[in-house]
Amino acid sequence: MPSLPWNRALFWVPLMLLFVSQLLVTYSWRFQDKEEWNDQKLIAVYLPFTLEFAVYTFNQQSKDWYAYKLVRVLDSWKEQGYDKMTFSMNLQLGRTTCGKFEDDIDNCPFQQGPELNNTHTCFFTISIEPWRTHFELWNKTCSAGRS
């Protein structure tokens, strides 16, 4: 009968291993949820400024006399694995009726007309250091298209 307590202990070992593995899975899942939530908060706070920088940079580098402004965000995400906070985004930009050096581009209407090639779809990757208000364009790739 001395082996009876040992047999009971062996019965509990798989249950304990199962319990511990469930704890680890639950913890990692909750940690990932918290990390994603933090990313969503960062995106909500800093993406609007990053979008503004992207459109400003597009207008500065464009050879077009007319200003472009954001039509819509096609896709955006926070990049992982960089020292700086980095966003990538696909944007649709539309040509306005205002010149790009005018003061109030935000209130300019978009150009209309089937003969006009008045939109661009652009992919941007921009790193930011919000504590320094520093933006850096890492990538800009655009293609013209009709709206």
N, C-alpha and C positions, 0 to 999 in steps of 0.2 A: 503493500500500500504506500510506500514512500514515493512512488512515481505519480500518484494521483494529483498532488498540487502542481507538479511540473506539467502534466497534461492540461490542467486548467490554464496555466500560464501560456502555453502554446496556443490555446484557443483564443486568447485575448490579443495576441501579437498581430494577427492580420487585421483585426478590428481597429487596433490602435494605429497601424500603418494607414489604413483607409481613412481614419479620422484626421490624421496629420496631413495626408495628401489633400484632403478636402479643404482643410484650413489654408494650406499654401495656395491652392487654386483660387479660393475665395479672396485671399489677401491680394494676390497678383491681379485678379479681375477688378477689385475695388481700387487698387493703385492705378491701374490703367484707366479706369473711369475718371478718377480724380485728375490724372494727367491730361486726359482728353478735355475735361471740364476747364482746366487751367488754360489749355490751348484755345478753347472757344472764347474764354474771357479775353485773352491776349488779342485774338483776331478781332473781337468786337471793339476793343479799344484802339488798336493800332492800324487795322486795315484801312479805315477811311483816310487817314493821313498818308498811307502808302499809296492808295489809289490816286489821291490828289498829286502826289509826287510823280507817279507814273504818267499821268495826263500832262502835267507841266513839262516833264522831260520830253515826251512825245512832241509837244508843240514847239519846244525850243530846238529840237533836232530836225523837225520837219522843214522841208523847203517850200511847203505850201504857204501862201500868204494868209489863208483863212485859219482860224482857230478850230481845234477839235475839242469835243468834250465827251464825257462818258455817256454811252447809250445804255449799256448794261454790263454787269459782271457775269461772264459766262461760267467761270470756275475760279476758285481761289483756295489756297491752302497754306499752312505754315510748314516750312521745310524743317526736317529733323536733322540733327547732327552737325550743326554749324555753331561756331562760337557766338555769332551775332544772331539776333532774331531775323529770320529770313522768310519772306513771303513770295510765292509764285502765283501768278494769276493770268487768266485769259480774259481779255477785255474787248468789247466792241466799242469803237470810238466813231463818232459822227462829226462831219464837217458842219460848222455853224456859218451863219451869215456875217459874223464879225471877224475882224482881223485878229491875228493871234497876239498882238501887242496892245489891244484895247483893254480898258480897265475891268469891265464887268462881263466877262465871258460866260459866267454861270447863267445869266439871263438871256443869252443870245439864242434865237431859235435855230433849229437844224435846217440846213439847206434841203429843199424838196425838189424832186424832179426825176423822172425815169432815165433821162440821159446822163445824169450826174453819177460819177463814181465817188460817192460821198461817205463811205464807211471804210474803216480798217479794223481788222481783227488782229490783236497783238497779244503776244505772250511776254510777260515781264517777270524777271526775278530780281527782287530788291531786298537788300539787307538794311536793317535799321538799328540804330542805337538810340532809343527814345530818351535816355537820360542825358544825351548830348544833342538831341534833335539833329541827328546825322543820318542821311539816307545815302545809299550807294547802289547805283544801277549795275547789276551783274550781267543781265541778259535782256535784250529786247529784240523780238522777231515779229515782224508785221507782214500782213498780206492785205492787199486792197480787195474790196468786194463791193458789190451793190447792195443797198438796203432793200 
